[in-house]
């Protein structure tokens, strides 16, 4: 459920669902809003599940489970994964050290089962794990003027400049935490966290005070992220080996053992995974479906993960998983009963004011 659904309704929102949670799809004319975010700054209510981990052993416990090293310093965070025994991604999460507790942001439907699973595995450690999704509102601020926007409304602190770092301050009379995020839209990006009771006031401040921000929904977020070359959980990450995605920002190869580490390390040491993530630009106006087959001549070499028409490039673009050793840049994609020519394109498709931290990197 959206924390400020009544405000979105007043703005003329069309609602949808992502991962079991009500979200704003758009406020009308999502392509126009897409351009507004690329040229200025936009405001989005984010959909996360939130887990709070407390107790003296909280750092050690979470660090032993996830793929990245949990920071020990208050005000710092990281992007990490929970992997299965065969190395496939089961959950993505942002881990933030908030002093006496850790805050974990997960896909909405993953918070409850993850907290329950971890709680069942706590034995003698001093660790308390609980779901706190309903306690918070989280707003994304994206665009080339996002830093200027945050500076125009944040009292008591300067904007954080390191990714995954955060500061505390106020907006109006409400206390907030502001995180510098990983630029999934390819633009400067922040997330503003506040208590659910303060959500309407904070949203109003972000929208109308200082530099105005254009409200946008998840349809625009996803088109921005596609142009930026950012793989997302439901379409690329879930079930995939992180090496295949070149998702090195989520991996610490120096830390101790966690579930799935052996597989990830073995693929890393081998020097190449079986597949890789690439960008495609397609001829024509037809948009291929997820899992559409990709061919090099008569040979099947991969599949589309997601595709759409780029509002700025005015081309159909796609992310795809293809054979790692593929050398040809000219491919064909099955679109319905037809085949469309496609050209392998370096990611991101479009350079913005920042670069996504999920752009693939391979050894």
Secondary structure, 3 states (H helix, E strand, C coil): CCCCHHHHHHCCCEEEEECCEEEEEECCCHHHHHHHHHHCCEEEECCCEEEEEECCCHHHHHHCCCCCCCCCCCCCEEEEEEECCCCEEEEEEEEEECCCEEEEEECCCHHHHHHHHHHHCCCCCCCEEEECHHHEEEEEEECCCHHHHHHHHCECCCCCCCCCCEEEEEECCEEEEEEECCCCCCCCEEEEEEEHHHHHHHHHHHHHCCCCCEECCHHHHHHHHHHCCCCCHHHHHECCEHHHHCCHHHCCCCCCCCCCHHHHHHHHHHCCCCEEEEEEEECCCCCCCCCCEEEECCEEEEEEEEEEECCCCCCEEEEEEEECCCCCCEEEEEECCEEEEEEEECCCCCCCCCCCCCCCCCC
